[in-house]
Amino acid sequence: MPINAEQFAMTLENMTKAWEGIPDEQRLPKDEEKSFFDDCKQTCEEMIERWHSGESSHPDRAALAAEYGNSPEGIRKLQEDLFTPDIKDDPFVQAADLKLRLIKYTAPPRE
């Protein structure tokens, strides 16, 4: 079964928690801030790799790994599923995406 909005919002929340563990000055520059949806291919690949390796703490990681192969086709399928209105336009997903941006992009501009 394809990823749903609740599962994806949890994934974004897990990413936020990981970024919270990094000192502000070591995070990405504020002026480079972007939404997950602006450029998600590499992050989708990392998500799938984590689901397959067991490194992910997501409670549905085994089901998500079964749904999305650790391959270019799996990455493409995940991207397509995440861009459906049921997920991309979900208010909890939008809130989690915003929170991720607020935490991830806090460093000063690069010199």
N, C-alpha and C positions, 0 to 999 in steps of 0.2 A: 504494500500500500504506500503511495507517495507521501512524502513529508507533509505534515499539516502545519497550520499557523502556530499552534501551541508548541509543537516540537521545535519549530524554527525560532520562535521567540525565546525558548529555553536555550537554544544554541547561541543566540546573540547574547543572552544574559551570561552564559558561561564564558564567552569571549570577553565580556566586560569585566568579569571577575579576574580573569587572567591579566588584563591590562591594569587593573587596580593594584596588582602586586608589583608593578614596575614603577620606580620613582618618576614623578612628573617630568623632570628634565630629560629622562631617557625615553619618553614616549615620542610619538610622531608630532611634528610641528603643527601648531594650530592652523597655520595658513595652508596646509595640505589637506584639511578636513574634507572628507567625502563620505557619502552614504555607502553602506554595504552594496547596494544595488548599482552604484556608479561603475564598479569594476570588480566583479565578484568571481571571476574564473579561478584565480589562484587560491582564493579563500575557500571556494567550493572544493577544490582539489585537496586542500589541507583538511577540511572537514571530513571528507570521505576517507582519507588516509588514516585519520584519527579513529573513525568508526571501525575501520577494518583492523587496525593494530590493537584495538582495545584501550588505547591511550585516552580516549574521550571518556568524560564522566557522565555523558548523557545517558539517562536510564533506558532510552530506546536505541542505543547504539547498535545492537545486534540486528534489530529490525531494519534500521536505516542502512546498515552495511549490506544486508540482504537485498534491499531495494535498489541501491546505487553501487554498481560495480566500481572497483578501484581501477578505472580505465577512462579513456577519453569519452566513451559513450556514457558512462556513469556520471561524469562531470557535466556533460551536455544535458543529460536528463534532469539532474538536480537543478541546474540553472533554469531550465524551462519550467520546472515545477515551482521554483521560488518566484518566478515572475508572473504566476497566475494571480488574478485579482484577489482570490481567496487568501492568498498569503501576503503578497506585496502591499495590498491595501488594508490589511487587518490592523486595527488600531493598536493591538498589543505588540505586533511586529514593528510598527512604525515607532512606538514608544521605546522599544528595546534597541532599535537602530539608532535613535537619537541619543539614548543614554550611552551606547557604545561610542558614538562620535565624541560626546562630551568628555569621556574618560580617556579615550585612545589618543586624542589630538590635543595635548596640553603643553608640549614643548615649544620653546621659542623658535622663530624661523631659522632655517639653516643658513650658515654664513657663506 
